[in-house]
Amino acid sequence: MGLIRNFKLRQRAATCVFNTMRFATRLREDMSEFAPSFIETVESLGDELAIIARDACNNEKERGALLEGLAVALRALDLSIATQTHVVARLRSRILRGEPAHVGNESWQRIAM
């Protein structure tokens, strides 16, 4: 059962990364004022994958499957190896901990007030 679960998590991460990066690239090509920079896109992806890791993963191995999905999607996007390595290294600790950088308890408290 663990093998199938890891495959599903890997596929979920790859689909998330692939769709997010393609959408952001299309926005940048259209010169939209709402287009996020590459760094903003990567940070957003890190948050999204960290939330998936926190909510859907029970152990380190499952979180590793998310990292594999990230790497697969970056390869599919035909990014340079240096860029792939940099993005994975930048997001690895956040995903393995399951802690998004921009989502915290205090943000919900501020919204409630």
ROSE-923329 format. One record per residue: residue number from 1; x, y, z of N, C-alpha, C, O, CB in turn. Coordinates in Angstrom, 2 decimals. Glycine has a CB too. Layout:
! ROSE-923329
(lumnu NUM,(X,Y,Z),(X,Y,Z),(X,Y,Z),(X,Y,Z),(X,Y,Z));
...
//
This chain:
! ROSE-923329
(lumnu 1,(0.83,-1.20,0.00),(0.00,0.00,0.00),(0.86,1.26,0.00),(0.49,2.26,-0.60),(-0.94,0.00,1.21));
(lumnu 2,(2.02,1.22,0.66),(2.87,2.39,0.74),(3.42,2.82,-0.60),(3.61,4.01,-0.85),(4.00,2.13,1.68));
(lumnu 3,(3.69,1.84,-1.47),(4.22,2.14,-2.79),(3.21,2.94,-3.62),(3.58,3.91,-4.29),(4.59,0.85,-3.52));
(lumnu 4,(1.97,2.54,-3.56),(0.93,3.26,-4.32),(0.73,4.65,-3.75),(0.57,5.61,-4.50),(-0.40,2.48,-4.29));
(lumnu 5,(0.73,4.77,-2.43),(0.56,6.07,-1.79),(1.70,7.01,-2.18),(1.47,8.19,-2.47),(0.49,5.92,-0.25));
(lumnu 6,(2.93,6.50,-2.18),(4.08,7.31,-2.56),(3.99,7.74,-4.01),(4.34,8.87,-4.36),(5.38,6.55,-2.31));
(lumnu 7,(3.53,6.83,-4.87),(3.36,7.17,-6.28),(2.32,8.28,-6.44),(2.51,9.21,-7.23),(2.95,5.93,-7.09));
(lumnu 8,(1.22,8.18,-5.71),(0.17,9.20,-5.79),(0.69,10.56,-5.31),(0.41,11.59,-5.92),(-1.06,8.78,-4.96));
(lumnu 9,(1.46,10.55,-4.22),(2.02,11.80,-3.70),(3.01,12.40,-4.69),(3.02,13.61,-4.91),(2.71,11.57,-2.34));
(lumnu 10,(3.83,11.56,-5.28),(4.80,12.02,-6.29),(4.07,12.64,-7.47),(4.44,13.71,-7.95),(5.70,10.86,-6.76));
(lumnu 11,(3.03,11.97,-7.94),(2.26,12.48,-9.07),(1.54,13.78,-8.72),(1.46,14.69,-9.54),(1.25,11.44,-9.53));
(lumnu 12,(1.01,13.86,-7.52),(0.31,15.07,-7.07),(1.27,16.26,-7.03),(0.93,17.36,-7.47),(-0.31,14.86,-5.67));
(lumnu 13,(2.47,16.03,-6.52),(3.48,17.09,-6.46),(3.92,17.50,-7.85),(4.03,18.69,-8.14),(4.69,16.65,-5.63));
(lumnu 14,(4.17,16.53,-8.72),(4.61,16.84,-10.08),(3.55,17.64,-10.83),(3.87,18.60,-11.53),(4.95,15.55,-10.84));
(lumnu 15,(2.30,17.24,-10.70),(1.21,17.96,-11.36),(1.09,19.38,-10.84),(0.91,20.32,-11.61),(-0.11,17.21,-11.18));
(lumnu 16,(1.18,19.53,-9.54),(1.10,20.86,-8.92),(2.22,21.76,-9.43),(1.96,22.90,-9.83),(1.18,20.74,-7.38));
(lumnu 17,(3.44,21.26,-9.42),(4.60,22.05,-9.86),(4.48,22.39,-11.34),(4.66,23.54,-11.73),(5.91,21.30,-9.59));
(lumnu 18,(4.18,21.40,-12.14),(4.10,21.59,-13.58),(3.04,22.63,-13.94),(3.31,23.54,-14.73),(3.80,20.27,-14.28));
(lumnu 19,(1.86,22.50,-13.38),(0.78,23.44,-13.69),(1.08,24.85,-13.19),(0.81,25.83,-13.90),(-0.53,22.96,-13.07));
(lumnu 20,(1.62,24.96,-12.00),(1.93,26.29,-11.45),(3.00,27.00,-12.26),(2.87,28.18,-12.58),(2.38,26.16,-9.99));
(lumnu 21,(4.05,26.27,-12.61),(5.14,26.88,-13.38),(4.67,27.28,-14.78),(5.03,28.35,-15.27),(6.34,25.92,-13.47));
(lumnu 22,(3.89,26.43,-15.42),(3.39,26.76,-16.76),(2.46,27.96,-16.72),(2.54,28.83,-17.60),(2.66,25.55,-17.36));
(lumnu 23,(1.58,28.03,-15.72),(0.67,29.16,-15.60),(1.43,30.47,-15.37),(1.13,31.48,-16.00),(-0.33,28.93,-14.46));
(lumnu 24,(2.40,30.44,-14.48),(3.19,31.64,-14.20),(3.98,32.07,-15.43),(4.11,33.26,-15.70),(4.14,31.40,-13.01));
(lumnu 25,(4.50,31.11,-16.18),(5.24,31.43,-17.40),(4.34,32.08,-18.43),(4.73,33.05,-19.09),(5.89,30.17,-17.98));
(lumnu 26,(3.12,31.55,-18.58),(2.17,32.16,-19.52),(1.82,33.60,-19.12),(1.70,34.47,-19.97),(0.89,31.32,-19.61));
(lumnu 27,(1.66,33.83,-17.83),(1.38,35.18,-17.37),(2.54,36.13,-17.67),(2.34,37.26,-18.10),(1.07,35.19,-15.88));
(lumnu 28,(3.77,35.65,-17.44),(4.93,36.48,-17.71),(5.07,36.77,-19.20),(5.45,37.87,-19.59),(6.21,35.82,-17.18));
(lumnu 29,(4.76,35.78,-20.05),(4.85,35.99,-21.50),(3.83,37.00,-21.98),(4.09,37.73,-22.94),(4.66,34.67,-22.23));
(lumnu 30,(2.67,37.06,-21.33),(1.63,38.01,-21.72),(1.87,39.39,-21.13),(1.09,40.32,-21.34),(0.27,37.49,-21.28));
(lumnu 31,(2.97,39.52,-20.37),(3.32,40.80,-19.74),(2.22,41.30,-18.81),(1.95,42.50,-18.73),(3.62,41.85,-20.80));
(lumnu 32,(1.59,40.39,-18.13),(0.52,40.74,-17.21),(1.10,41.44,-16.00),(2.19,41.10,-15.53),(-0.28,39.49,-16.78));
(lumnu 33,(0.38,42.40,-15.50),(0.84,43.10,-14.30),(0.73,42.21,-13.06),(1.30,42.51,-12.02),(0.04,44.39,-14.09));
(lumnu 34,(-0.01,41.12,-13.19),(-0.19,40.19,-12.08),(0.78,39.02,-12.14),(0.71,38.13,-11.30),(-1.60,39.68,-12.05));
(lumnu 35,(1.65,39.01,-13.10),(2.58,37.89,-13.28),(3.60,37.84,-12.15),(4.29,38.83,-11.89),(3.29,37.99,-14.64));
(lumnu 36,(3.70,36.70,-11.49),(4.71,36.57,-10.43),(6.09,36.35,-11.03),(6.22,35.80,-12.13),(4.35,35.41,-9.47));
(lumnu 37,(7.11,36.78,-10.31),(8.47,36.50,-10.76),(8.76,35.02,-10.56),(7.98,34.30,-9.93),(9.51,37.38,-9.98));
(lumnu 38,(9.88,34.57,-11.11),(10.25,33.16,-10.96),(10.45,32.82,-9.48),(10.04,31.76,-9.02),(11.53,32.84,-11.76));
(lumnu 39,(11.08,33.73,-8.75),(11.33,33.49,-7.32),(10.02,33.43,-6.54),(9.87,32.58,-5.66),(12.24,34.59,-6.73));
(lumnu 40,(9.08,34.32,-6.85),(7.78,34.28,-6.18),(7.05,32.99,-6.48),(6.38,32.43,-5.61),(6.93,35.48,-6.60));
(lumnu 41,(7.17,32.52,-7.71),(6.53,31.26,-8.10),(7.13,30.10,-7.32),(6.40,29.23,-6.84),(6.68,31.02,-9.61));
(lumnu 42,(8.45,30.07,-7.20),(9.12,29.00,-6.46),(8.72,29.04,-4.99),(8.48,27.99,-4.39),(10.66,29.12,-6.62));
(lumnu 43,(8.66,30.21,-4.40),(8.27,30.33,-2.99),(6.83,29.86,-2.79),(6.53,29.18,-1.81),(8.42,31.78,-2.50));
(lumnu 44,(5.95,30.21,-3.70),(4.56,29.76,-3.63),(4.47,28.24,-3.74),(3.71,27.60,-3.01),(3.73,30.42,-4.74));
(lumnu 45,(5.26,27.68,-4.65),(5.31,26.22,-4.78),(5.79,25.57,-3.50),(5.26,24.55,-3.07),(6.21,25.83,-5.93));
(lumnu 46,(6.80,26.16,-2.89),(7.32,25.63,-1.63),(6.26,25.60,-0.56),(6.14,24.62,0.19),(8.51,26.44,-1.16));
(lumnu 47,(5.49,26.66,-0.48),(4.41,26.71,0.50),(3.35,25.65,0.21),(2.89,24.96,1.11),(3.77,28.10,0.52));
(lumnu 48,(2.98,25.53,-1.06),(1.95,24.56,-1.43),(2.40,23.13,-1.16),(1.63,22.32,-0.63),(1.58,24.73,-2.90));
(lumnu 49,(3.63,22.81,-1.52),(4.14,21.46,-1.27),(4.33,21.20,0.23),(4.15,20.07,0.68),(5.46,21.25,-2.00));
(lumnu 50,(4.71,22.21,0.99),(4.84,22.05,2.44),(3.48,21.80,3.09),(3.38,21.03,4.04),(5.50,23.31,3.07));
(lumnu 51,(2.45,22.44,2.57),(1.11,22.20,3.10),(0.66,20.78,2.78),(0.06,20.10,3.62),(0.10,23.24,2.53));
(lumnu 52,(0.94,20.33,1.56),(0.62,18.95,1.20),(1.38,17.99,2.11),(0.82,17.00,2.59),(0.96,18.67,-0.29));
(lumnu 53,(2.66,18.27,2.35),(3.48,17.42,3.23),(2.91,17.39,4.64),(2.86,16.33,5.27),(4.93,17.92,3.26));
(lumnu 54,(2.47,18.52,5.12),(1.92,18.59,6.47),(0.60,17.84,6.59),(0.36,17.12,7.56),(1.72,20.05,6.88));
(lumnu 55,(-0.26,18.00,5.59),(-1.61,17.46,5.68),(-1.75,16.03,5.16),(-2.61,15.29,5.65),(-2.54,18.34,4.94));
(lumnu 56,(-0.94,15.64,4.18),(-1.15,14.35,3.53),(-0.07,13.31,3.80),(-0.25,12.13,3.46),(-1.26,14.56,2.06));
(lumnu 57,(1.04,13.71,4.39),(2.15,12.76,4.57),(2.28,12.35,6.03),(2.18,13.17,6.94),(3.48,13.38,4.09));
(lumnu 58,(2.49,11.06,6.22),(2.62,10.52,7.57),(4.06,10.33,8.02),(4.33,10.22,9.22),(1.90,9.21,7.67));
(lumnu 59,(4.99,10.28,7.07),(6.38,10.02,7.45),(7.34,10.68,6.46),(6.93,11.31,5.48),(6.65,8.51,7.53));
(lumnu 60,(8.61,10.50,6.74),(9.68,11.10,5.94),(9.71,10.54,4.51),(10.00,11.26,3.56),(11.03,10.86,6.61));
(lumnu 61,(9.41,9.27,4.37),(9.44,8.64,3.06),(8.38,9.24,2.14),(8.63,9.44,0.95),(9.23,7.13,3.20));
(lumnu 62,(7.22,9.51,2.67),(6.16,10.12,1.87),(6.52,11.56,1.48),(6.21,12.01,0.38),(4.83,10.11,2.65));
(lumnu 63,(7.18,12.26,2.37),(7.63,13.62,2.04),(8.73,13.57,0.99),(8.84,14.47,0.16),(8.13,14.35,3.30));
(lumnu 64,(9.54,12.52,1.02),(10.55,12.33,-0.01),(9.90,12.11,-1.38),(10.46,12.52,-2.40),(11.43,11.14,0.34));
(lumnu 65,(8.74,11.48,-1.40),(8.02,11.29,-2.66),(7.59,12.64,-3.24),(7.56,12.81,-4.46),(6.79,10.38,-2.44));
(lumnu 66,(7.25,13.58,-2.37),(6.91,14.93,-2.84),(8.13,15.59,-3.49),(8.02,16.25,-4.52),(6.39,15.81,-1.68));
(lumnu 67,(9.30,15.40,-2.86),(10.53,15.95,-3.44),(10.84,15.32,-4.79),(11.30,16.01,-5.70),(11.71,15.75,-2.49));
(lumnu 68,(10.60,14.03,-4.92),(10.80,13.37,-6.21),(9.86,13.94,-7.26),(10.27,14.15,-8.41),(10.58,11.85,-6.07));
(lumnu 69,(8.62,14.19,-6.88),(7.66,14.79,-7.80),(8.09,16.17,-8.24),(7.91,16.54,-9.40),(6.29,14.86,-7.16));
(lumnu 70,(8.65,16.95,-7.32),(9.18,18.27,-7.64),(10.30,18.15,-8.67),(10.31,18.89,-9.66),(9.69,18.98,-6.37));
(lumnu 71,(11.22,17.24,-8.44),(12.35,17.06,-9.36),(11.88,16.58,-10.74),(12.39,17.04,-11.76),(13.35,16.06,-8.79));
(lumnu 72,(10.91,15.68,-10.77),(10.38,15.17,-12.04),(9.75,16.30,-12.85),(9.98,16.42,-14.05),(9.33,14.05,-11.80));
(lumnu 73,(8.97,17.13,-12.19),(8.30,18.23,-12.88),(9.31,19.26,-13.40),(9.15,19.79,-14.50),(7.30,18.91,-11.95));
(lumnu 74,(10.34,19.54,-12.62),(11.34,20.51,-13.07),(12.10,19.98,-14.28),(12.43,20.75,-15.19),(12.33,20.82,-11.94));
(lumnu 75,(12.37,18.68,-14.30),(12.99,18.08,-15.49),(12.06,18.16,-16.69),(12.50,18.44,-17.80),(13.38,16.60,-15.22));
(lumnu 76,(10.78,17.92,-16.48),(9.80,17.97,-17.57),(9.67,19.38,-18.13),(9.35,19.54,-19.31),(8.44,17.47,-17.08));
(lumnu 77,(9.92,20.38,-17.31),(9.85,21.76,-17.77),(11.11,22.17,-18.53),(11.19,23.28,-19.06),(9.64,22.70,-16.59));
(lumnu 78,(12.07,21.27,-18.58),(13.31,21.48,-19.33),(14.14,22.65,-18.78),(14.75,23.41,-19.53),(12.99,21.73,-20.80));
(lumnu 79,(14.15,22.77,-17.46),(14.98,23.78,-16.82),(16.41,23.26,-16.76),(16.64,22.05,-16.83),(14.46,24.13,-15.39));
(lumnu 80,(17.36,24.15,-16.64),(18.76,23.74,-16.56),(18.98,22.93,-15.28),(18.24,23.07,-14.31),(19.70,24.97,-16.60));
(lumnu 81,(19.99,22.10,-15.30),(20.29,21.26,-14.13),(20.64,22.13,-12.93),(20.27,21.80,-11.80),(21.46,20.29,-14.45));
(lumnu 82,(21.34,23.23,-13.17),(21.69,24.13,-12.07),(20.43,24.73,-11.44),(20.34,24.85,-10.21),(22.62,25.26,-12.57));
(lumnu 83,(19.48,25.11,-12.26),(18.22,25.68,-11.75),(17.43,24.63,-11.00),(16.89,24.91,-9.93),(17.38,26.25,-12.90));
(lumnu 84,(17.37,23.43,-11.55),(16.66,22.34,-10.87),(17.26,22.09,-9.48),(16.54,21.97,-8.49),(16.70,21.05,-11.72));
(lumnu 85,(18.57,22.01,-9.44),(19.26,21.74,-8.18),(19.02,22.86,-7.17),(18.79,22.60,-5.99),(20.76,21.57,-8.42));
(lumnu 86,(19.06,24.09,-7.64),(18.85,25.24,-6.76),(17.43,25.25,-6.19),(17.23,25.49,-5.00),(19.13,26.54,-7.52));
(lumnu 87,(16.45,24.99,-7.03),(15.06,25.02,-6.58),(14.81,23.90,-5.57),(14.21,24.13,-4.52),(14.09,24.88,-7.78));
(lumnu 88,(15.27,22.69,-5.87),(15.06,21.57,-4.95),(15.77,21.83,-3.62),(15.21,21.57,-2.55),(15.58,20.25,-5.57));
(lumnu 89,(16.98,22.34,-3.67),(17.73,22.63,-2.44),(17.04,23.72,-1.62),(17.01,23.67,-0.39),(19.17,23.06,-2.77));
(lumnu 90,(16.48,24.69,-2.30),(15.81,25.80,-1.62),(14.54,25.34,-0.90),(14.22,25.85,0.17),(15.47,26.90,-2.61));
(lumnu 91,(13.83,24.38,-1.50),(12.54,23.96,-0.94),(12.60,22.70,-0.09),(11.65,22.41,0.63),(11.58,23.74,-2.05));
(lumnu 92,(13.70,21.96,-0.15),(13.81,20.67,0.52),(13.47,20.72,2.01),(12.63,19.96,2.47),(15.21,20.13,0.35));
(lumnu 93,(14.10,21.60,2.75),(13.89,21.61,4.21),(12.45,21.98,4.57),(11.88,21.42,5.50),(14.85,22.59,4.88));
(lumnu 94,(11.88,22.90,3.82),(10.51,23.32,4.10),(9.52,22.17,3.85),(8.59,21.97,4.63),(10.14,24.53,3.22));
(lumnu 95,(9.75,21.43,2.78),(8.86,20.31,2.46),(9.04,19.17,3.46),(8.06,18.60,3.93),(9.12,19.80,1.02));
(lumnu 96,(10.28,18.85,3.79),(10.53,17.77,4.74),(9.99,18.07,6.13),(9.58,17.16,6.85),(12.02,17.48,4.82));
(lumnu 97,(9.99,19.34,6.52),(9.42,19.72,7.81),(7.91,19.88,7.75),(7.23,19.77,8.77),(10.04,21.01,8.29));
(lumnu 98,(7.38,20.13,6.55),(5.94,20.35,6.41),(5.51,21.68,6.96),(4.41,21.83,7.47),(5.18,19.25,7.09));
(lumnu 99,(6.41,22.67,6.84),(6.13,24.00,7.37),(6.21,25.04,6.27),(7.31,25.38,5.84),(7.10,24.34,8.51));
(lumnu 100,(5.08,25.54,5.80),(5.12,26.60,4.80),(5.70,27.88,5.40),(5.49,28.17,6.58),(3.71,26.87,4.23));
(lumnu 101,(6.42,28.63,4.60),(7.08,29.85,5.10),(6.09,30.99,5.32),(6.27,31.78,6.25),(8.15,30.29,4.13));
(lumnu 102,(5.09,31.08,4.50),(4.20,32.24,4.54),(2.87,32.00,5.22),(2.01,32.87,5.20),(3.95,32.71,3.18));
(lumnu 103,(2.69,30.85,5.80),(1.45,30.55,6.49),(1.78,30.23,7.93),(2.51,29.28,8.22),(0.68,29.36,5.81));
(lumnu 104,(1.25,31.04,8.82),(1.52,30.81,10.24),(0.26,30.99,11.05),(-0.75,31.48,10.53),(2.61,31.74,10.74));
(lumnu 105,(0.30,30.60,12.30),(-0.86,30.73,13.16),(-1.26,32.18,13.37),(-2.45,32.50,13.45),(-0.59,30.08,14.50));
(lumnu 106,(-0.27,33.05,13.47),(-0.59,34.44,13.74),(-1.33,35.11,12.58),(-2.06,36.07,12.80),(0.69,35.21,14.04));
(lumnu 107,(-1.16,34.62,11.34),(-1.88,35.22,10.22),(-3.38,34.98,10.37),(-4.18,35.86,10.04),(-1.38,34.64,8.88));
(lumnu 108,(-3.77,33.80,10.85),(-5.19,33.52,11.07),(-5.74,34.37,12.21),(-6.90,34.77,12.19),(-5.41,32.05,11.37));
(lumnu 109,(-4.90,34.63,13.21),(-5.34,35.47,14.31),(-5.56,36.89,13.84),(-6.51,37.55,14.28),(-4.33,35.44,15.45));
(lumnu 110,(-4.70,37.38,12.95),(-4.87,38.74,12.43),(-6.14,38.85,11.58),(-6.83,39.87,11.63),(-3.65,39.15,11.60));
(lumnu 111,(-6.46,37.81,10.82),(-7.66,37.82,10.00),(-8.90,37.82,10.89),(-9.89,38.49,10.58),(-7.68,36.62,9.05));
(lumnu 112,(-8.85,37.08,11.98),(-10.00,36.98,12.87),(-10.28,38.28,13.61),(-11.42,38.56,13.99),(-9.79,35.87,13.86));
(lumnu 113,(-9.25,39.06,13.82),(-9.44,40.31,14.55),(-9.98,41.33,13.61),(-10.22,42.47,14.01),(-8.14,40.81,15.19));
//
